């Protein structure tokens, strides 16, 4: 189960390794719902100090949202992009 980074405490991450993943949701220009999603594995990180945790919190500030999957050892950094595309059903409504 994924949780927001703000819901996860250092103690849950301490001593564990995680894969950092950047997720870009390509949004419709009209309804602003996802058209597609792109994922890219960035790197791995091991939490061994509160400094490591603080670094992730600092990094999270530049992303739209950050989710942590403690069970699967993954941290997702979400960003949104508007590629100029529109869902076909949104075009019909126009």
C-alpha positions in Angstrom: 0.0 0.0 0.0 1.3 3.4 -0.9 1.3 6.3 1.5 2.1 9.9 1.1 5.7 10.7 2.2 4.3 13.0 4.9 2.6 10.0 6.5 5.8 7.9 6.7 8.1 8.3 9.6 11.9 7.8 9.6 11.5 4.7 11.8 9.6 2.9 9.0 12.4 3.6 6.5 15.5 3.3 8.7 17.9 0.5 7.7 16.0 -0.2 4.4 16.8 0.2 0.8 14.4 1.8 -1.7 14.2 2.2 -5.4 13.4 5.8 -6.5 11.0 6.1 -9.4 9.9 9.2 -11.3 6.4 9.1 -12.6 5.2 11.7 -15.2 1.5 11.8 -15.7 0.6 13.2 -19.1 -2.6 15.2 -18.6 -5.4 16.1 -20.9 -5.6 19.8 -21.7 -9.3 19.9 -21.1 -10.2 17.6 -18.2 -6.7 17.5 -16.7 -7.0 13.7 -16.2 -4.1 11.3 -17.2 -3.8 10.4 -20.9 -0.7 8.3 -20.2 2.0 7.7 -17.6 5.7 7.4 -18.0 7.9 5.7 -15.3 11.7 5.9 -15.0 13.8 4.3 -12.4 16.2 6.9 -11.0 18.4 5.0 -8.5 18.5 3.2 -5.2 18.8 4.7 -1.8 19.4 3.3 1.7 18.1 5.0 4.8 20.8 4.9 7.5 20.4 8.3 9.1 17.9 11.1 9.7 19.9 13.1 7.1 18.9 10.6 4.4 15.3 11.0 5.4 15.6 14.8 5.4 17.2 14.7 1.9 14.1 12.9 0.6 11.8 15.4 2.2 13.8 18.2 0.6 13.7 16.5 -2.8 9.9 16.0 -2.5 9.4 19.8 -2.5 10.1 20.0 -6.2 7.6 17.3 -7.2 3.8 17.4 -7.4 3.5 14.5 -4.9 5.6 11.7 -3.4 4.3 8.3 -2.4 6.1 5.5 -0.5 5.4 1.8 -0.9 7.2 0.5 2.2 6.2 -3.2 1.5 7.7 -3.2 -2.0 10.6 -0.8 -1.2 9.7 1.9 -3.7 9.4 5.7 -3.6 7.5 7.4 -6.4 8.0 11.0 -7.3 5.0 12.2 -9.3 5.1 15.1 -11.8 2.4 16.3 -14.2 2.9 17.4 -17.8 0.5 18.9 -20.3 1.7 17.6 -23.7 -1.0 19.4 -25.6 -3.1 16.3 -26.2 -6.8 15.9 -25.5 -8.9 12.8 -24.8 -11.2 11.9 -27.8 -14.3 12.1 -25.5 -13.2 15.6 -24.4 -13.0 16.8 -28.0 -16.6 15.4 -28.6 -17.9 17.5 -25.6 -16.4 20.7 -27.0 
